[in-house]
Amino acid sequence: MYSPFAVPGSARRFHDRLYAGEILRINDAPAMAALVKHTRAMLEEALHPWPPTHIHRHLNHEQQTVLFAKCQATFAGSREIQGLWRAVIERLGLEAQALACDRLHLRFQPHRETDARASRARVTATIAFHRDTWGSNLYAQTNWWAPIYPITAGRTFAIYPDLWQRALRNSSVDFDMRAILQRSHQDGRNTVDADEAIPHLLEPIDGQEGIAVQIEPGSLIAFSGAHAHAGVGNSTGLTRISFETRSVLIADVLAGLGAPNIDGDAPWQTPGLFRRMSDGQRLNDVLGCHFIEPYHRSHRDLG
């Protein structure tokens, strides 16, 4: 499923391969290994005396939700983590000035939840089948993912490469990120639950088409946000802890370049979710547009 990417490489070639549907695996990334090491140390201190991958054995769902949210905030706000991630990006031949990045996410997926309500909490959810582009409408979007602790086929997520060019019925036409964020702020949550954060699939698919991602800690994959993917239900006895983020090449957003739009119909784009890596400026300010701008369906014709 993976294609290798030699580092350092060409930013143009890197993104063109992603837009064509390749899933790139990066193994030679010392800064990624350092990011994993630093994250483990942070977690082992924050969750002491319990091993991070065993945490679900010691805390109930509500306690996990609170503690995981604190760990996520610490991780996302860490200058050392941000510096290590920038080093990963630059090692690949990408420039911080040219790239806008989403928040750095530390994802927790505990061993199978017994409380039906638990699946709705974004910090512990198994994310449902989707394409990121159903919600973002940014077809220049790159998804990045890496495990922090070892994973297995039963403790990871799956990508559906055979669905790359197959249109799927989905709820993106009714997906309104602006309204979701406004409701969140009005409710005082300032967070979005997992089940409302993405549009949903509206037709059956064969789950066997999904290929479980299995890479070692210190390795990293990059794939287009237009790839269909979903979390794998975790009943392995260990909590999965992983790193993820998203990015866009700013020049490609301006030029309308990116992966083909096969089946996305949401009414808005979401550039305000990204910040330029070099100075933290929001992408909507860089582009000179509103936080969420109208989506032009002519983009579906772009490859």
C-alpha positions in Angstrom: 0.0 0.0 0.0 2.9 2.4 0.8 5.3 4.1 -1.6 8.7 5.1 -0.2 9.8 8.7 -0.2 13.5 9.4 -0.2 14.5 12.3 2.0 15.2 15.1 1.4 13.0 15.4 -1.6 11.1 17.8 -3.8 8.1 19.5 -2.3 6.5 19.6 -5.8 7.0 15.9 -6.4 5.9 15.0 -2.9 2.6 16.8 -3.2 1.9 15.7 -6.8 2.3 12.0 -5.7 -0.2 12.5 -2.9 -2.6 14.2 -5.2 -2.4 11.2 -7.5 -3.4 8.9 -4.6 0.0 7.6 -3.4 0.4 6.8 0.3 4.0 7.8 1.2 5.9 6.1 4.0 8.8 8.0 5.6 11.3 5.9 7.6 14.4 8.0 7.6 13.2 10.8 9.9 15.3 11.2 13.0 13.2 14.1 14.2 10.1 11.9 14.1 11.9 9.4 16.3 12.8 12.3 18.7 9.2 13.4 18.6 8.0 9.9 19.6 10.6 9.8 22.4 9.7 13.2 23.8 5.9 12.4 23.7 6.4 9.1 25.5 8.3 10.9 28.3 5.6 13.5 28.5 2.9 10.8 28.7 4.7 8.6 31.2 5.1 11.6 33.5 1.5 12.8 33.1 0.0 9.3 33.6 2.3 8.0 36.3 2.1 5.5 37.9 0.2 3.8 35.1 1.7 2.7 31.7 0.1 4.9 29.1 -1.1 1.9 27.0 -2.8 0.4 30.1 -4.5 3.6 31.3 -8.0 2.3 30.4 -7.6 -0.4 33.1 -7.2 2.2 35.9 -9.5 5.1 34.9 -13.2 5.2 33.9 -14.3 6.9 30.7 -15.0 10.3 32.3 -11.6 10.3 34.0 -9.9 9.3 30.8 -11.6 12.0 28.8 -10.4 14.7 31.3 -6.8 13.4 31.5 -6.5 12.8 27.8 -7.7 16.3 27.0 -5.0 17.7 29.3 -2.3 15.6 27.6 -3.6 16.7 24.2 -3.4 20.4 25.1 0.1 20.0 26.6 1.2 18.2 23.4 -0.3 20.7 21.0 1.2 23.6 22.9 4.7 22.2 23.4 7.3 24.3 21.7 9.6 21.3 21.6 7.0 19.2 19.9 6.4 22.0 17.4 10.1 22.4 16.8 10.5 18.6 16.2 7.6 18.6 13.8 9.0 21.5 11.9 12.3 19.6 11.7 10.5 16.6 10.3 8.9 18.8 7.6 12.1 20.5 6.7 13.9 17.1 6.5 11.4 16.1 3.8 12.4 19.1 1.7 9.3 21.1 2.6 9.5 24.8 3.7 7.7 26.1 6.8 7.0 29.4 5.0 5.2 27.5 2.2 3.1 25.2 4.4 0.1 25.7 6.6 -0.6 23.1 9.3 -3.5 22.1 11.5 -3.2 21.7 15.2 -0.9 18.8 16.3 -3.1 16.1 17.6 -2.3 13.3 20.1 -5.0 10.7 19.6 -6.1 8.2 22.3 -8.1 5.1 21.4 -8.7 2.9 24.4 -9.5 -0.8 24.4 -13.1 -1.3 23.4 -15.5 0.9 25.4 -18.4 -0.6 27.2 -20.3 2.7 27.6 -22.2 3.5 24.4 -21.9 7.2 25.2 -18.1 6.9 25.3 -17.8 6.6 21.5 -19.0 10.2 21.1 -16.1 11.7 23.0 -13.6 13.1 20.5 -10.6 12.3 22.7 -11.4 8.6 22.9 -13.5 7.9 19.7 -13.0 5.4 17.0 -13.4 7.7 14.0 -16.0 6.6 11.5 -15.4 6.1 7.8 -14.9 9.3 5.9 -12.8 11.4 3.6 -11.4 14.5 5.3 -12.2 16.5 2.2 -15.9 15.9 2.7 -15.6 18.4 5.5 -12.7 20.7 4.6 -13.1 21.0 0.9 -9.4 21.6 0.7 -8.2 19.2 -1.9 -4.6 20.2 -1.4 -4.8 18.7 2.1 -2.2 16.2 3.3 -2.9 13.9 6.2 0.0 12.9 8.4 -0.1 9.9 10.9 2.3 8.1 13.1 2.1 5.7 16.1 3.6 6.8 19.4 3.6 3.2 20.9 3.6 0.0 18.8 0.4 -0.8 17.0 -1.2 -3.9 15.4 -3.8 -4.5 12.8 -6.4 -4.5 15.6 -5.1 -1.2 17.1 -4.7 1.3 14.2 -6.8 2.8 11.4 -7.5 1.6 7.9 -7.2 3.3 4.5 -9.4 2.3 1.5 -7.1 2.9 -1.5 -9.4 1.0 -3.9 -12.1 3.7 -3.2 -9.8 6.6 -4.3 -11.7 7.1 -7.6 -15.1 5.7 -6.6 -17.8 8.2 -5.7 -19.7 7.4 -2.5 -23.0 8.7 -1.3 -22.3 10.9 1.8 -23.8 13.7 3.9 -21.3 16.4 2.9 -23.9 18.5 1.1 -25.6 19.2 4.5 -22.3 19.5 6.4 -21.9 23.1 7.8 -18.6 23.5 9.7 -19.4 27.1 10.4 -22.7 26.2 12.2 -21.0 23.4 14.1 -18.3 25.7 15.4 -20.8 28.4 16.3 -22.9 25.9 18.3 -19.8 24.7 20.1 -18.9 28.2 21.2 -22.5 29.1 22.2 -22.6 25.9 24.3 -19.4 26.8 26.0 -17.7 23.6 24.8 -15.1 25.0 22.4 -14.8 21.4 21.2 -16.6 19.3 18.6 -17.7 15.8 19.3 -16.3 13.1 16.9 -19.7 12.1 15.5 -20.5 15.7 14.4 -17.0 16.6 13.2 -17.1 14.8 9.9 -19.8 14.1 7.2 -21.1 10.5 7.1 -21.2 7.7 4.6 -24.7 7.0 3.3 -24.2 3.7 1.5 -22.9 0.3 2.6 -19.3 -0.6 1.8 -17.3 -3.8 2.3 -15.1 -3.2 5.4 -12.7 -5.8 4.0 -11.6 -3.3 1.5 -9.8 -1.3 4.2 -6.1 -2.0 4.7 -4.9 -1.6 8.3 -2.0 0.8 8.7 1.0 -1.0 10.3 4.2 1.0 10.8 6.7 1.2 13.6 7.0 4.1 16.0 9.4 6.6 14.5 8.0 6.0 11.0 5.4 8.3 9.4 2.9 8.1 6.6 1.4 11.0 4.5 -1.7 10.6 2.3 -4.2 12.9 0.6 -7.2 14.0 2.7 -9.3 12.7 -0.2 -8.4 9.1 0.7 -11.2 7.2 2.5 -10.2 6.0 5.9 -11.7 4.9 9.3 -10.6 3.9 12.7 -10.3 0.2 13.5 -12.3 -0.9 16.6 -9.8 -1.6 19.3 -10.3 -4.8 21.4 -6.6 -5.6 21.8 -6.3 -4.9 25.5 -4.1 -1.9 25.0 -4.8 1.8 24.4 -3.7 3.1 21.0 -1.8 6.4 21.2 -0.9 8.1 17.9 0.1 11.4 16.3 -1.8 13.1 13.5 -2.1 16.4 11.8 -3.0 17.9 8.4 -1.3 20.4 6.2 -1.7 22.3 2.9 0.8 23.7 0.5 -0.3 27.3 0.4 0.6 27.9 -3.3 -1.5 24.9 -4.3 -4.6 26.2 -2.4 -4.2 29.6 -4.2 -3.7 27.8 -7.6 -6.6 25.4 -7.1 -4.3 22.3 -7.2 -5.0 19.1 -5.3 -6.5 15.7 -5.5 -9.6 15.2 -7.6 -13.0 15.8 -6.0 -14.9 12.6 -6.6 -17.9 13.0 -4.3 -17.6 16.1 -2.0 -20.4 18.6 -1.9 -20.0 20.6 1.3 -20.8 24.3 0.9 -17.7 25.7 2.6 -13.9 25.5 2.7 -12.1 25.8 6.0 -8.7 27.5 5.6 -9.0 29.1 9.1 -8.3 25.7 10.6 -4.7 25.9 9.3 -1.8 28.2 10.3 1.4 29.0 8.4 4.1 27.0 10.0 6.7 29.8 9.8 4.8 32.4 11.8 1.5 30.9 13.0 -0.6 33.2 10.9 -4.0 31.7 10.1 -4.4 30.6 6.5 -7.5 32.6 5.9 -5.5 35.8 6.7 -2.7 34.7 4.5 -5.2 34.1 1.7 -7.1 37.3 2.4 -10.4 35.4 2.7 -13.0 34.8 5.5 -12.5 32.0 8.1 -14.8 29.8 5.9 -15.3 30.7 2.3 -17.7 29.4 -0.4 -16.7 26.2 -2.1 -16.6 26.2 -5.9 -17.8 23.0 -7.4 -15.7 23.5 -10.5 -12.8 22.2 -8.4 -14.2 18.8 -9.0 -12.8 19.0 -12.5 -9.2 19.5 -11.2 -6.9 16.5 -10.8 
